[in-house]
Amino acid sequence: MGGDTPHTSERTPLLGGFSVVTTEAPPVRNTPADGAAVGYTLRESYDKIGLVEDAFEGQEEVRCWGQEDVAYSVLARLPAIHTYTTLAFFLYFGHVWLLMQRPDIAVWLIGTFLAYAFVRFWALWLSAFHGLSLLLRHDSRDPHYWQAQRRPLGAPDFYSVWHAVIIPNYKEPIGKLRQTLDTIASQSIAKNIVVCMGMEARDPNAVLVAEALQTEYAHRLGGFCYSLHPIVLGEVPGKSSNENWAARCVSKHLVEQLRINPDSVVLTTCDADTFFHPNHFAYVSHAFLSDGDARYHRFYMGVTNFMPNVNDIPGVCSARFTVLTIGRMAEMGSPVTTPFPLAIYSISLRLAQRAHFWDPKVIPEDWHMYFRCMYADQGQVGCTRLYVTIGTEAVVGKDYLDTIKETYDQSVRWQWGAIDIGYLITQTFSRPDVPIWQRVKLLYAAYDHHLLSVVMVVGLMAAPWLYGKIPVLLDLDIWTGAETIVRLGSIMIWIWIVHMSCHFTFMCYTDHVLRNDLLRNREHFDTEGVNGPYRWATLALYPLADVFLFIVPTIHAHTKMFFNSSFNYVPSAKQGVRCPTPCGGGDLGVDDSAEVHVKSSAI
């Protein structure tokens, strides 16, 4: 009709120079979307946010009568006490006393360990194969795949979710940061992503690097900013304190300056060498919207993969990182256990605020943040598994031996996570508001991973030689009742041979499928050229890798923790950048081949 009144529009400032122009109230949509949501248009001006330095405040609730730090320091000695006491009993006192006085108890003890290890072994591989099948099923690189999936009736619009991606780093080579940013800028919903570079104020080149990257990438994203983490007395330099400051700053800017609904903000933390699947954040948006009100109590986790550069490191390190990749895939594929976050994960801003963001006084930030959120949320926290791979590189030193050393040091830092045992014990006894089964479940999971696994492996490795002479009566014929006496050591050695052979065979198959099917043509993954007998020979080094890059570093970490619960954080070495051409937007005056190349992460 000629008398129609034209629609008026309201312009709302958004990130990176964008504006939202609302021409009509958009309906709630649960249908596929080919572009921006109905009623929204984006205007690009390529302006940047720049430095964000105004942070949300948060006052944590006092526990243990204000003596938490004292309690954590005392309890930090428990891992070493447990490890050395258990091994001393099993390797010496048990050998001397049980072997001579009560061999029946020795057989029962070893049988219990064997049964537990048997269940763990087959549960791991069944879960790994299940996880692999789920990864292959969800590996769609169609940019509209997740937008087209059905979501619950009444779920908010797909494009209403904003992702704030925090990249903590310290003296990281700009070429490595470009690789990470390339995979973020290539996301199918890149215009709904705000990147916050978590820089350190003590890095003299922090502002130069951040502003160079901002110039290159801001126009490809929904927004780009950086924070400068100041040196604060009482904080531990590292990923957790860095991302704590960055998350507080970028969240406050989104909510208070740009008026983004905090219910629609998802925080993602990653490493400086994280290579995302091109549909990763679309998958997060879909899962976030599909979870209903539970979205504010969830961790969103992809499957961490350590294989982008396994062709470029020593064989023993390559075998170790392949085992870690398969182990993480098994954790994510297990239908009966709940995986904990590993380095790269997403949570709602609401959950982060309830937990008062990240703890700036710890080194192991991923598990600790999960525990922190669980207790802050009174036991309601769970995880939503995202069956897409997220690449993160193995460490690379200056040369062959230095790479092995750096891998060892990284493993020591990982095993420093056992310090969370003290945190969990303290919370278990001081938080009656959290269901008891949740408290016990968390404590057992941490105990099993950090304490039980290492002593069980060492005990089973040593048992054939320490207790192998014990005679065992076996019923070998259930029909005739025939019995025979064999040495316990012979039984254990045959069990080891069978399971190690199965483990090696399964590893070769899984590695082949990962490298040749799932990871083929993934950005910054080098999966070509090394297959067949040479690769199998590399994977055959896994027993050495388990001993020298898992068992020994674990005992080393527990020992250091006993004498000093503070940790001198040294980031993992990272040498060079595997870009065949300049990454990102090219050279803007920052040297890609800086002499100091480090990987800034708790990974």
Helices and strands as residue ranges (DSSP letters): E 10-13, G 15-17, E 19-22, E 50-51, G 64-66, H 68-75, H 78-88, I 89-98, H 99-101, H 103-137, G 158-160, E 162-168, H 174-185, G 190-192, E 193-200, H 206-217, G 218-220, E 223-229, H 239-252, I 253-257, G 262-264, E 265-269, E 274-275, H 280-290, G 292-297, E 298-305, G 310-312, H 315-333, E 345-348, H 349-354, H 365-376, E 382-392, H 400-415, G 416-419, H 420-430, H 436-447, I 448-452, H 453-466, E 471-475, E 483-487, H 488-513, I 514-518, H 533-539, H 542-546, I 547-551, H 552-563, E 572-573, E 598-599
